[in-house]
Amino acid sequence: MLRSCPVGSVSAAARKVSVPVTLTLAFGLAFFTLIFAGWAEAVHCKSSPVAGLDWSHCNKSRLMLDGSNLESANLFSTDFSFTDLRDANLKSANLEKATLVRAWFTGANVVMANFARVEAYRANFAEVSAEGASFASAELQRVDFSRARLTGANFEKTELGRANFDEAVLRNTRFSFANLSRADFSSAIIKGPIEFDRAFLFLTRIEGLDLSDARGLQQPQIDAACGDVATKLPSGLSIPTTWPCRFD
């Protein structure tokens, strides 16, 4: 004699079967997505250097990329540690949060490039064209900016301890809230106003500079810095009796 199963029992059994199947499909889809994402990342990181490319999050450390054209490239969080980028074209490129430790940018075109929040300890930016570039909130300790063209560059809230600005061209350059302790501006070429609002100038070398048009400077900043009788200060500020500083 045939017996019919209650409808409720069939539904419950179906649900018990469907739950493991659904979980299996979900895990399978997630695994496939991860595999595809890894493959896509590997492909875009292996692309040749051309204008407008996407190397975001790629490891490009210890490479010879001198003279490369990376204009308008997406280099967000890319690792360029110890990489040679001399004479490269990085105009309008986005290098935000990139790692540039001991990288070489000598002679590169970085006009309007974004270096915000990069880590660039001892990087070399000598002779770069960096008009309008942003280095806001970057870690630039001991970086070489000698003979760099920095008109309109933004260094707000940037760590620039012991940075070298020998013969760097500065005009409308912003150092507000920057740490400039022991940075050397003594041979910088001042061609216009510079913003120093609440910048930290402990032992910052400003000997011989014409800072008469500088904005945001306060007497305590001047007292902490290192100038000499040839240093020209904005109206209302005076040369400290401790100048010139003694250096061991």
Backbone hydrogen bonds, N-H to C=O, Kabsch-Sander energy under -0.5 kcal/mol:
donor,donor_aa,acceptor,acceptor_aa,energy
10,V,6,P,-1.6
11,S,7,V,-2.1
12,A,8,G,-2.0
13,A,9,S,-2.2
14,A,10,V,-2.4
15,R,11,S,-2.2
16,K,12,A,-2.0
17,V,13,A,-1.7
18,S,14,A,-2.6
19,V,15,R,-1.9
21,V,17,V,-1.4
22,T,18,S,-2.7
23,L,19,V,-2.3
24,T,20,P,-2.5
25,L,21,V,-2.4
26,A,22,T,-2.3
27,F,23,L,-2.7
28,G,24,T,-2.4
29,L,25,L,-2.5
30,A,26,A,-2.4
31,F,27,F,-2.5
32,F,28,G,-2.4
33,T,29,L,-2.3
34,L,30,A,-2.2
35,I,31,F,-2.3
36,F,32,F,-2.6
37,A,33,T,-2.6
38,G,34,L,-2.4
39,W,35,I,-2.2
40,A,36,F,-2.8
41,E,37,A,-2.4
42,A,38,G,-2.2
43,V,39,W,-2.1
44,H,40,A,-2.4
45,C,41,E,-2.0
46,K,42,A,-0.9
46,K,43,V,-0.7
47,S,44,H,-0.7
50,V,48,S,-0.6
52,G,71,E,-2.3
53,L,50,V,-1.5
55,W,53,L,-0.6
55,W,74,N,-2.4
57,H,76,F,-2.5
58,C,55,W,-2.0
60,K,58,C,-0.8
60,K,79,D,-2.4
62,R,81,S,-2.4
63,L,60,K,-0.6
65,L,63,L,-0.8
65,L,84,D,-2.4
67,G,86,R,-2.0
68,S,65,L,-2.0
70,L,68,S,-0.8
70,L,89,N,-2.7
72,S,91,K,-2.5
73,A,70,L,-2.0
74,N,53,L,-3.0
75,L,73,A,-0.9
75,L,94,N,-2.6
77,S,96,E,-2.4
78,T,75,L,-1.8
79,D,58,C,-2.6
80,F,78,T,-0.8
80,F,99,T,-3.3
82,F,101,V,-2.4
83,T,80,F,-2.2
84,D,63,L,-2.9
85,L,83,T,-0.8
85,L,104,W,-2.7
87,D,106,T,-2.1
88,A,85,L,-1.8
89,N,68,S,-3.0
90,L,88,A,-0.8
90,L,109,N,-3.0
92,S,111,V,-2.3
93,A,90,L,-2.2
94,N,73,A,-2.7
95,L,93,A,-0.7
95,L,114,N,-2.8
97,K,116,A,-2.2
98,A,95,L,-2.3
99,T,78,T,-2.3
100,L,98,A,-0.6
100,L,119,E,-3.8
102,R,121,Y,-2.2
103,A,100,L,-2.1
104,W,83,T,-2.4
105,F,103,A,-0.5
105,F,124,N,-3.3
107,G,126,A,-2.2
108,A,105,F,-2.8
109,N,88,A,-2.6
110,V,108,A,-0.8
110,V,129,S,-2.4
112,M,131,E,-1.7
113,A,110,V,-2.1
114,N,93,A,-2.7
115,F,113,A,-0.7
115,F,134,S,-3.6
117,R,136,A,-2.1
118,V,115,F,-1.7
119,E,98,A,-2.2
120,A,118,V,-0.6
120,A,139,E,-3.0
122,R,141,Q,-2.4
123,A,120,A,-2.0
124,N,103,A,-2.7
125,F,123,A,-0.6
125,F,144,D,-2.5
127,E,146,S,-2.3
128,V,125,F,-1.6
129,S,108,A,-2.3
130,A,128,V,-0.8
130,A,149,R,-2.4
132,G,151,T,-1.9
133,A,130,A,-2.0
134,S,113,A,-2.4
135,F,133,A,-0.5
135,F,154,N,-3.6
137,S,156,E,-2.4
138,A,135,F,-1.6
139,E,118,V,-3.1
140,L,138,A,-0.8
140,L,159,E,-2.7
142,R,161,G,-2.7
143,V,140,L,-1.5
144,D,123,A,-1.9
145,F,143,V,-0.7
145,F,164,N,-3.1
147,R,166,D,-2.4
148,A,145,F,-2.1
149,R,128,V,-2.8
150,L,148,A,-0.8
150,L,169,V,-2.5
152,G,171,R,-2.6
153,A,150,L,-2.0
154,N,133,A,-2.4
155,F,153,A,-0.6
155,F,174,R,-3.1
157,K,176,S,-2.3
158,T,155,F,-1.5
159,E,138,A,-2.8
160,L,158,T,-0.8
160,L,179,N,-2.7
162,R,181,S,-2.0
163,A,160,L,-2.2
164,N,143,V,-2.5
165,F,163,A,-0.5
165,F,184,D,-2.6
167,E,187,S,-0.6
168,A,165,F,-2.1
169,V,148,A,-2.7
170,L,168,A,-0.6
170,L,189,I,-2.7
172,N,193,P,-2.5
173,T,193,P,-0.6
174,R,153,A,-2.3
175,F,173,T,-0.6
175,F,195,E,-3.0
177,F,197,D,-2.2
178,A,175,F,-2.1
179,N,158,T,-2.5
180,L,178,A,-0.8
180,L,200,F,-2.5
182,R,202,F,-2.2
183,A,180,L,-2.1
184,D,163,A,-2.7
185,F,183,A,-0.7
185,F,205,R,-2.4
188,A,185,F,-2.3
189,I,168,A,-3.0
190,I,188,A,-0.7
191,K,170,L,-2.8
191,K,189,I,-0.7
192,G,170,L,-0.6
195,E,173,T,-2.5
196,F,194,I,-0.6
196,F,215,R,-3.3
198,R,216,G,-0.8
199,A,196,F,-2.3
200,F,178,A,-2.9
201,L,199,A,-0.7
203,L,224,A,-3.1
204,T,201,L,-1.6
205,R,183,A,-2.6
206,I,204,T,-0.7
206,I,226,C,-3.0
209,L,206,I,-1.7
211,L,209,L,-1.0
211,L,232,K,-2.7
214,A,211,L,-1.6
215,R,194,I,-3.3
221,Q,218,Q,-0.7
222,I,218,Q,-1.8
223,D,219,Q,-2.8
224,A,220,P,-1.3
225,A,221,Q,-1.1
226,C,204,T,-3.1
227,G,225,A,-0.5
231,T,228,D,-1.7
232,K,209,L,-3.0
233,L,231,T,-0.5
237,L,234,P,-1.9
243,W,240,P,-1.1
